[in-house]
């Protein structure tokens, strides 16, 4: 009986551990909500203050592995948690599979006001290349985006 109880306890611990690990990653709903939160903040606080806030790490626009990015029409990065990305043109940036994902997003943003994009990208939390689903919205001639890494 003790062995059975130990097995059940081990199983329950494993299930709880997996559940806790799953909660470490944000969801696509979290990514979409982050973009909407960023746009609302931008509307209230203006461009200069907002772009600075979006680039803070840690900051109010970073949640686990979700963070906000903002690009202008020319694909110049205006806000990013990696300061090396800010003020650089990212039109030719490719994901791990070779897709020009910023170019693709910019093109899509001229046809619609919001959308989803799937890429393979470096996860700063896990330090691995993982599939990522990005939500983006166009506002004030800027493209706001945030993405969630898919469970692997």
GUSE-746419 format. One record per atom (N, C-alpha, C): residue in three letters; x, y, z. Coordinates in steps of 0.02 Angstrom, whole numbers, plus 50000, padded with zeros to 5 digits. Each point is the difference from the previous one (the first is absolute). Layout:
<pts>
AlaXYZ;...
</pts>
This chain:
<pts>
Unk500414994050000;Unk499595006050000;Unk500435006350000;Unk500584999750036;Unk500445005850003;Unk500295001649931;Unk500154994649961;Unk500275001049934;Unk499485003349954;Unk499384998050006;Unk499475002949959;Unk499915007450017;Unk500005001550065;Unk499925006950022;Unk500605004249977;Unk500604997150003;Unk500605003649977;Unk499965001349925;Unk499754995149962;Unk499925001049927;Unk499485005449986;Unk499454999950035;Unk499485005149991;Unk500275006850018;Unk500365000450055;Unk500295006450021;Unk500505002549948;Unk500414995549973;Unk500495001949949;Unk499655002549937;Unk499474996549980;Unk499615002049942;Unk499705006950010;Unk499705001150058;Unk499695006550014;Unk500525005650000;Unk500584998650028;Unk500545004950000;Unk500215001749929;Unk500064994949958;Unk500195001149930;Unk499475004249963;Unk499374998550011;Unk499465003749968;Unk500015007350024;Unk500095001150064;Unk500035006850026;Unk500615003749973;Unk500564996549994;Unk500615003149974;Unk499905002049927;Unk499694995749961;Unk499875001649930;Unk499535005949994;Unk499495000150042;Unk499525005650000;Unk500355006550018;Unk500434999950048;Unk500375006050020;Unk500455002349944;Unk500324995349965;Unk500445001849944;Unk499605003249944;Unk499414997449986;Unk499575002749947;Unk499805007250017;Unk499915001550063;Unk499825006750020;Unk500585004949992;Unk500614997549994;Unk500585004449991;Unk499975003449933;Unk499694997049951;Unk499945002949934;Unk499345003749994;Unk500045005849969;Unk499395003849987;Unk499634996849941;Unk499395001949991;Unk499584997449947;Unk499915005249945;Unk499714997949944;Unk499865004749946;Unk499495005250023;Unk499564998250046;Unk499535004950028;Unk500385005350040;Unk500524997850036;Unk500425004750037;Unk500365004849952;Unk500234997349944;Unk500355004149950;Unk499535005249970;Unk499404997949982;Unk499515004649972;Unk499825005450052;Unk499904998050062;Unk499835004750053;Unk500585005050011;Unk500624997749994;Unk500575004450009;Unk500025005449946;Unk499854998249938;Unk499985004949946;Unk499455005250013;Unk499424997650020;Unk499455004650014;Unk500165004650059;Unk500344997350051;Unk500225004050057;Unk500505005349978;Unk500464998149956;Unk500505004749975;Unk499685005749960;Unk499534998349958;Unk499675005249959;Unk499605004750045;Unk499664997350050;Unk499635004350047;Unk500485004750037;Unk500564997350021;Unk500515004150034;Unk500265005449953;Unk500134998349938;Unk500245004649950;Unk499495005649989;Unk499364998349995;Unk499485004949990;Unk499975005050059;Unk500114997650059;Unk499965004250060;Unk500645004050012;Unk500584997149986;Unk500645003050020;Unk500435002749944;Unk499814998849938;Unk500385002749944;Unk500584995649979;Unk500285001849944;Unk500514996049967;Unk500654999350041;Unk500305005650018;Unk500664999850032;Unk500014996050065;Unk499545001650044;Unk499974996550065;Unk499844992549989;Unk499544998649955;Unk499804993149989;Unk500564995749972;Unk500345002449949;Unk500544996149971;Unk500544998550051;Unk500145004750044;Unk500494998850053;Unk499764994650049;Unk499365000350018;Unk499724995050046;Unk499994993049969;Unk499844999749935;Unk499964993549967;Unk500694996749996;Unk500535003950003;Unk500684997449993;Unk500334998250066;Unk499665001050056;Unk500294998450065;Unk499994992550013;Unk500564997650026;Unk500064992950018;Unk500364999450066;Unk499674997850053;Unk499284998450003;Unk499595006449998;Unk499384999249983;Unk499565005849995;Unk499274997949997;Unk499565004949997;Unk499284998650001;Unk499744996949935;Unk500414999849948;Unk499784997149937;Unk500404993749983;Unk500214996650054;Unk500334993549995;Unk499654995350049;Unk499764994449976;Unk499664995150042;Unk500264993149981;Unk500414997250044;Unk500324993649987;Unk500385000349934;Unk499784996549949;Unk500355000049936;Unk499655004249947;Unk499545004450020;Unk499655004549954;Unk500255007150012;Unk500155003549945;Unk500225006950004;Unk499765003749938;Unk499945006550005;Unk499745004149945;Unk500585002449956;Unk499875000049935;Unk500455003249952;Unk499585005049960;Unk500335005349976;Unk499665004949959;Unk500475001849942;Unk499705000049939;Unk500375001749939;Unk499625005449962;Unk500385004349965;Unk499675004749955;Unk499914996749932;Unk499735003849951;Unk499864997249934;Unk500624997649962;Unk500575002750018;Unk500624998249966;Unk500344994050034;Unk499684997350051;Unk500264994350040;Unk500575002050045;Unk500035006550019;Unk500475002250051;Unk499714998050067;Unk500404996750041;Unk499774997950066;Unk500025006150047;Unk499435001650029;Unk499945005850045;Unk499974997950073;Unk499804993950013;Unk499964997550069;Unk500134992550000;Unk500434997950047;Unk500184993050006;Unk500364999150067;Unk499934994150031;Unk500344998950064;Unk500754999349992;Unk500234998549939;Unk500714999649985;Unk500225006849972;Unk500375003950039;Unk500195006749977;Unk500415000049935;Unk500314994549983;Unk500394999549937;Unk499545000249939;Unk499364998550009;Unk499534999849944;Unk499705007049986;Unk499965004250051;Unk499675006549994;Unk500395004549953;Unk499625003449957;Unk500275004749950;Unk500374996549943;Unk499874993749991;Unk500294996349943;Unk499454997949953;Unk500165000049936;Unk499524997649951;Unk500024992450001;Unk499414996950007;Unk499964992850008;Unk499664996549941;Unk499935003649945;Unk499644997249942;Unk500304993349978;Unk500654999250004;Unk500314993949976;Unk500124994750055;Unk499715001150058;Unk500074995150054;Unk499624993649981;Unk500324994450009;Unk499694993549986;Unk499904996150064;Unk499504995849999;Unk499924995450057;Unk500444993949988;Unk499974995250044;Unk500434994149996;Unk499894995949937;Unk499405000549970;Unk499874996249939;Unk500175004049937;Unk500235006250008;Unk500195004149943;Unk499475004849977;Unk499425000150033;Unk499455004449981;Unk500175007350019;Unk499885004649954;Unk500085007150013;Unk499375002450038;Unk499984998750064;Unk499385000950037;Unk499815007350011;Unk500485004550006;Unk499825007150009;Unk499735002749934;Unk500324998349945;Unk499765002049933;Unk499294997449989;Unk499894993750019;Unk499344997049993;Unk499485003850042;Unk500185001750062;Unk499545003550044;Unk499855007049974;Unk500515003549975;Unk499905006749973;Unk499524999749940;Unk500114995149956;Unk499564999349942;Unk499284998550022;Unk499924995650048;Unk499334998350024;Unk499665006050032;Unk500405004350034;Unk499715005750035;Unk499755005449952;Unk500184999649936;Unk499735004649951;Unk499354997549969;Unk499844993850015;Unk499384997049974;Unk499474999150054;Unk500214999950063;Unk499534999050055;Unk500255004050061;Unk499565001050048;Unk500195003850060;Unk500274995650056;Unk499914993549993;Unk500274995450050;Unk500064993149969;Unk500384995750034;Unk500064993249974;Unk500464995750043;Unk500094993949978;Unk500434995150033;Unk500544997749952;Unk500564998050029;Unk500564997849960;Unk500354994350038;Unk500214994949965;Unk500364994450030;Unk500725000249977;Unk500474999650049;Unk500714999949984;Unk500364995050046;Unk500634998949986;Unk500444996150044;Unk500535004850025;Unk500025001050066;Unk500445005350026;Unk500324998150066;Unk500525003650017;Unk500364999050062;Unk499585002350059;Unk499904995550048;Unk499645001650062;Unk500515002350052;Unk499965006350022;Unk500495002450049;Unk499954996750068;Unk499444996750014;Unk499924996550065;Unk500314993149997;Unk499814996049949;Unk500264993249994;Unk500694999749967;Unk500185005449965;Unk500635000349962;Unk500024995049943;Unk499414998549971;Unk499954995349945;Unk499595003149943;Unk500084997349939;Unk499575001949944;Unk499354996250009;Unk499445003649999;Unk499354996950010;Unk499495003149953;Unk499464996349985;Unk499465003049960;Unk499655005450040;Unk499865005549967;Unk499705005850033;Unk499425002649959;Unk499475001950033;Unk499415003049967;Unk499975007350021;Unk500025004449951;Unk500035007250014;Unk499345003349981;Unk499755004150046;Unk499425004349985;Unk500255007049987;Unk499765003249947;Unk500205006949986;Unk499385004249985;Unk500095006550013;Unk499475004949985;Unk500335006349974;Unk499685003049951;Unk500235006349972;Unk499635005650035;Unk500375004950026;Unk499715005950031;Unk500475005949990;Unk499755005749980;Unk500385006249992;Unk500614998949954;Unk499894996349945;Unk500534998449952;Unk500584996150030;Unk499874996550054;Unk500494995750032;Unk499714993050005;Unk500444995050005;Unk499774993150009;Unk500244997650068;Unk499534998750043;Unk500114997550068;Unk499934992449997;Unk500454996450032;Unk499974992749997;Unk500244996950066;Unk499744994050013;Unk500234995950056;Unk499844992849981;Unk500424995450023;Unk499904993149981;Unk500094995350059;Unk499694994349994;Unk500054994850050;Unk500314993849968;Unk500454997050036;Unk500324993949976;Unk499524994150011;Unk499944995949948;Unk499554994350003;Unk500334994450041;Unk499584996150034;Unk500284994350036;Unk500364995249953;Unk500584997650021;Unk500384995449957;Unk500024993150030;
</pts>
